[in-house]
Each structure stands twice: as C-alpha cells, then as structure tokens.
Amino acid sequence: MLARAFSTSASLISRSLSPAAVLHRSSPADTVHPAELFGSAKKAVLIGVPGAFTPGCSKTHIPGYLKHYNELKDKGVNLIGCVSINDAFVMNAWSKQLEVGDKITMLADPQGKFIKDLGLDFDASAALGGYRSKRFALVLEDGKITKAFVEPNNTGLSVSLAENVLKEL
C-alpha cells in the first residue's frame, strides 16, 4: 500500500511550496509563508489532516508524531508542521488539547488555498461540511518535497502514519 501512495503522489515530488501561500498560526494576524517556513528547515515533515478535533486526527495521527518526535529528530527532521482547513483559533485550541508545545507547528489554512494548490483537497461536504485536506505527510528537504505519503482513500490511517514516514527517512 505504501508504494501505491507514492505512485499517486508522484506529481508532488521535487515540487517547492508556493511562495504566495499564506497560513496562520495562533491567530489570523500571525501569518507565515510555508515556502519560507519549510525552506529554512534542512529536513521537515508537513502533516495534513481533514480536521482538527476529528477522532482519527486527535487519537492516532498527531499523537503518533508526538510519540515518535525524538526518533524523527534523530533522523534529521528539524521541523514538523500540521496543516488543516480550519481557522487559526481552532488549530490553536487543538494544539493545546493535544499538548504539542513546540514539537509541532500548527498551521491553519482557513480557505483551503494552500491545500488546493498542492492538489490535496477533497469534497468532504457530507461529513465535514465542505472541502478538506486529504490526510497526508510530506517530507521536505531544503523546501522541496522529497516524499509524499497520501492516504489513497483521503482520510484513512495507514500510509501517512509517523511509523511509515520514519521507515522512509
């Protein structure tokens, strides 16, 4: 299944993040350009989730990255980010509930422009009220995507888990 995730994400490999993209951290006024943020990191992991506070994201996906934080650091990862099509206030509250501290930079994409530019959005209207991010993990080196772990059914919990990313670093 991991090979399938790589093949469906081939168009992401070697791609740089859009310099025009803007994401929010703790509030709408606290903005960051992901190209700058991830470009300044030698090696980074960007996690995409369908929604803050959703069960799979809150109980499995993000806790897995927190659990394996030190192992990821040992493999050279010096930045972990998490992005969702939510507002900054929701992402900030979620980060407090998960107790991410400074281990994961929580990023809000309130209009979904960044996620859509990556081609990682899907229509989740039936369950989540609109377009959302597919569940994914991207490995970036010097700002370029080198590996993409995108869930083949958009929301599953298999290929994008921290354990799978660790195996490929």
C-alpha positions as CSV (number, residue, x, y, z in Angstrom):
1,M,0.0,0.0,0.0
2,L,2.9,2.4,0.7
3,A,4.1,2.0,-2.9
4,R,0.6,2.9,-4.1
5,A,0.7,6.1,-2.0
6,F,4.0,7.1,-3.6
7,S,2.7,6.5,-7.1
8,T,-0.4,8.5,-6.6
9,S,1.7,11.4,-5.2
10,A,4.4,11.4,-7.9
11,S,3.4,14.9,-9.1
12,L,4.3,16.3,-5.7
13,I,7.9,15.0,-5.7
14,S,10.6,17.7,-6.3
15,R,7.9,20.4,-6.0
16,S,8.5,23.5,-4.0
17,L,5.8,25.1,-1.9
18,S,4.1,28.2,-3.4
19,P,5.9,31.4,-2.3
20,A,2.5,33.2,-2.4
21,A,0.8,30.9,0.1
22,V,-0.1,32.3,3.5
23,L,-1.0,30.2,6.5
24,H,-2.0,31.2,10.0
25,R,-0.5,30.1,13.3
26,S,-2.1,31.2,16.6
27,S,-4.4,33.9,15.1
28,P,-5.3,35.4,11.7
29,A,-2.7,38.2,12.3
30,D,0.0,35.6,13.0
31,T,0.8,34.7,9.4
32,V,3.6,32.6,7.8
33,H,4.6,31.8,4.3
34,P,5.0,28.0,4.2
35,A,7.7,28.3,1.5
36,E,9.8,30.3,3.9
37,L,9.0,28.3,7.0
38,F,9.8,24.9,5.4
39,G,12.5,26.3,3.1
40,S,14.5,27.3,6.2
41,A,14.4,23.8,7.6
42,K,17.0,21.3,6.3
43,K,14.5,18.5,6.7
44,A,10.9,18.8,7.6
45,V,7.6,16.9,7.8
46,L,4.3,18.5,6.9
47,I,1.3,16.6,8.1
48,G,-2.1,17.3,6.6
49,V,-5.3,16.4,8.4
50,P,-9.0,16.5,7.4
51,G,-10.0,18.4,10.5
52,A,-8.9,19.5,13.9
53,F,-10.6,17.6,16.8
54,T,-11.7,14.7,14.5
55,P,-11.2,11.3,16.1
56,G,-8.5,9.9,13.7
57,C,-6.5,13.1,13.8
58,S,-6.8,13.5,17.6
59,K,-6.4,10.0,18.8
60,T,-4.0,8.5,16.3
61,H,-2.4,10.6,13.6
62,I,-1.0,13.6,15.5
63,P,-0.3,11.6,18.7
64,G,1.9,9.3,16.6
65,Y,4.1,12.1,15.5
66,L,4.4,13.3,19.1
67,K,5.3,9.8,20.3
68,H,8.0,9.5,17.6
69,Y,9.2,13.1,17.9
70,N,12.7,12.2,19.2
71,E,13.1,9.5,16.5
72,L,12.2,11.9,13.8
73,K,14.7,14.4,15.2
74,D,17.3,11.7,15.3
75,K,16.7,11.2,11.5
76,G,17.4,14.9,10.9
77,V,13.9,16.3,10.9
78,N,14.1,19.8,12.4
79,L,10.6,21.0,11.8
80,I,7.2,19.3,12.0
81,G,4.2,21.2,10.8
82,C,0.5,20.2,10.8
83,V,-2.0,21.9,8.4
84,S,-5.7,21.7,8.2
85,I,-8.5,23.7,6.5
86,N,-9.6,25.2,9.8
87,D,-9.2,28.7,11.3
88,A,-6.3,29.7,13.5
89,F,-8.3,29.7,16.7
90,V,-9.4,26.1,16.2
91,M,-5.9,25.0,15.4
92,N,-4.6,26.9,18.4
93,A,-7.2,25.3,20.7
94,W,-6.5,21.9,19.3
95,S,-2.7,22.3,19.8
96,K,-3.4,23.0,23.5
97,Q,-5.7,20.0,23.8
98,L,-3.0,17.7,22.2
99,E,-0.2,19.4,24.2
100,V,2.0,19.7,21.2
101,G,4.0,22.5,22.7
102,D,6.8,23.5,20.4
103,K,7.1,20.0,18.8
104,I,4.6,20.6,16.0
105,T,3.9,23.9,14.4
106,M,0.1,24.0,13.9
107,L,-1.0,25.8,10.7
108,A,-4.4,26.9,9.6
109,D,-5.5,27.2,6.0
110,P,-8.9,28.8,6.5
111,Q,-9.9,29.0,2.9
112,G,-8.0,25.9,1.8
113,K,-6.0,27.7,-0.8
114,F,-2.6,26.1,0.2
115,I,-4.1,22.6,0.3
116,K,-5.9,23.1,-3.0
117,D,-2.6,24.4,-4.6
118,L,-1.0,21.1,-3.6
119,G,-3.9,19.1,-5.1
120,L,-4.5,17.6,-1.7
121,D,-8.1,18.7,-1.1
122,F,-11.3,16.7,-1.4
123,D,-15.0,17.2,-1.1
124,A,-16.0,16.2,2.4
125,S,-19.3,18.0,2.4
126,A,-21.3,15.0,3.6
127,A,-19.2,14.5,6.8
128,L,-17.3,17.8,7.4
129,G,-19.3,20.5,5.6
130,G,-17.1,21.3,2.7
131,Y,-13.7,20.8,1.1
132,R,-11.0,19.5,3.4
133,S,-7.4,18.3,3.3
134,K,-6.6,14.7,2.5
135,R,-4.7,13.0,5.2
136,F,-1.0,13.1,4.2
137,A,2.6,13.5,5.3
138,L,5.2,15.3,3.1
139,V,8.9,15.1,3.7
140,L,10.6,18.3,2.6
141,E,14.3,18.9,2.2
142,D,15.5,22.4,1.7
143,G,11.9,23.4,0.9
144,K,11.4,20.8,-1.8
145,I,9.0,17.8,-1.4
146,T,11.1,14.6,-1.5
147,K,8.5,12.1,-0.3
148,A,4.7,12.1,-0.2
149,F,2.5,9.8,1.9
150,V,-1.1,10.5,0.8
151,E,-3.9,8.3,2.0
152,P,-5.4,6.6,-1.0
153,N,-9.0,7.0,0.4
154,N,-8.4,10.6,1.6
155,T,-8.9,10.0,5.3
156,G,-7.5,6.6,6.2
157,L,-4.8,6.0,8.8
158,S,-2.2,3.9,7.1
159,V,0.4,5.3,4.8
160,S,0.7,8.8,6.4
161,L,1.4,7.5,10.0
162,A,4.6,8.6,11.7
163,E,5.9,5.0,11.7
164,N,5.8,4.8,7.9
165,V,7.5,8.2,7.5
166,L,10.2,7.1,9.9
167,K,10.9,3.9,7.8
168,E,11.5,6.1,4.7
169,L,13.8,8.7,6.2
